[in-house]
Amino acid sequence: MITAIVLIKTSVDRIPEIAERIAALDSVSEVFSVTGTYDLIAMVRVREHEDLAEVIPGRISKIPGVEGTDTHVAFRTYSQHDLEAAFAIGLDS
């Protein structure tokens, strides 16, 4: 699974509506409304790199009110959930 973090600039008066439309896309797992240079951050998860082109410029960027995106592809994912699962291997409850 390939994970991309997409930083999104939007029309500020339409952030909630744009966030809901992005969140409704199949490959988008979460959308965060944030402070700072960008208005939204979307987590996109796809099977192939080519799928990123379909989702990000093909769908997200075409939503009315999306003014620009900056995409970062993850090399590796670390999470507390993964660490807990790794430490639980071989332990009986």
N, C-alpha and C positions, 0 to 999 in steps of 0.2 A: 504494500500500500504506500502510495506517495502522498505526503502531506505538504500543502502549501499554505503559507500564512499570507493573506492578501490584505494590504493596508489600502483603505478606500477613502477618497475624498468625495463628498457629496454636497448637494444643495442643503445648507444647514436647516432650512425650514421644512425639509422632507425626510429627515433622518429616520424617524420611526417607520414610515411607509417603505422606504428603500431597504431598511434592515429586514423587514418582514418579507419582502420580495426575494431578497438574497437568501434568507434562511429557508425559503420554500424550495430552493433549487436542490436537485437530487444529491449532488456531490458535496454540498455544504453542510458541515456538521454543527457549527456554531457561528454566531455573529455577535460581536461585542460592540456596543456603543462606547467610545473612549474619548478622553481628553487629549489635547495635543495637536500636532500637525494634521493628523488624519481623524476622520469622524467615525469610521467603522473598521473593525478587523474581522475578517472571515477566515475560518479554518476550512480548507478544501481538501478532501481526500479522494484520490482517484487511483485506478490500477496501473495506468500507463502514463508516461510523460505527455504523450500526444493528447490525452484527455484534458490536460490542463488548458490547452489552447481552446478546446471546445467550451469549457466552463468559464474561464476567466475573461478573455477577450470576446468569446462567442456569446456568453450569456450575461455575466455580471456587468461588464462594461457597457452593454447595450440597454441596461435598465435606465429609464429616464431619471435624471437627477444624479447619476454617477458621473463625476467629473474627471476622475482619474484613479488608477490603481498602481500599486507598487508590490510586486510579488516576491516572496522569499520561499525557496523550496528547502525543506528540512532534509538534512543528511541522515539524522538519527533522532529517535524520540526517546526522551527520558521522562518518566512520571512516577509519582509516589505509588500509584497503583501497580506499576510494573515492578518496582522495588519490593513491595510487600509480597507480591506473587513469587518473586525469585527467592526470597528468604523463607517462604512457606513450603518450598519443594522438599519433600521427604519428611515433613513433620506430620505426625498424627495428632488429631485433635483429641 
